[in-house]
Amino acid sequence: MKDHPLKGAVYMSRAHSFSTRDPAAPVMPPPAIAGLTGLAAYVVDRLIGRKRILPRWIRPLGVGAIAAGLGLSVWGILHFKERDVSPSPWHRPSGFVSDGPYAISRNPMYAGSALILLGIGLVRGSIPTLLSPLAFVTILSRGQIAFEEAALQNAYGSEYENYKQHVRRWF
């Protein structure tokens, strides 16, 4: 392993293969979890007769949160690709990136999805939609992120431990 020419980005110098899925990886992709969490909140919202608990003037904040979430997610994906590190959450890590959005959050793509769900909750203004980001964060923290962090810890040891001590998991 060597330092990437771009400060803060660490990658493995050997070629990486993504042909096999790690059998310990969670089954459902995080974007699907976000989508299903949002859909479940919407269905519950419709079934209980949608009661808006937030004033309408908050809707533009929701739109802003959706835009910020999309931006953060895309920035995270593009940053991985720029560093030639796979963003695949199902395979053993080919490297870890600690700069750009990853200097702000260890999981900017997931944080972006949570912001999108929060934005939808603010736009709709109902309890189920406002709770959906919390459900998403809980599911991902206990499943996908626990798997990813264990894999990164195993692959990078003290380098990853140091990174975890300096960068928050979400924000």
Protein Blocks (a to p, Z undefined) as FASTA:
>chain_A
ZZdfbghiacdfbdcdfkbccfkbcfbdfklmmmmmmmmmmmmmmmnopaafbdfklmmm
mmmmmmmmmmmmmmmmmmmmmnopafbfkbccfbdcfehjllmbmblmlmmmmmmmmmmm
mmnopaklmmmmmmmmmmmmmmmmmmmmmmmmmmnmmmmmmmmmmpcfkZZ
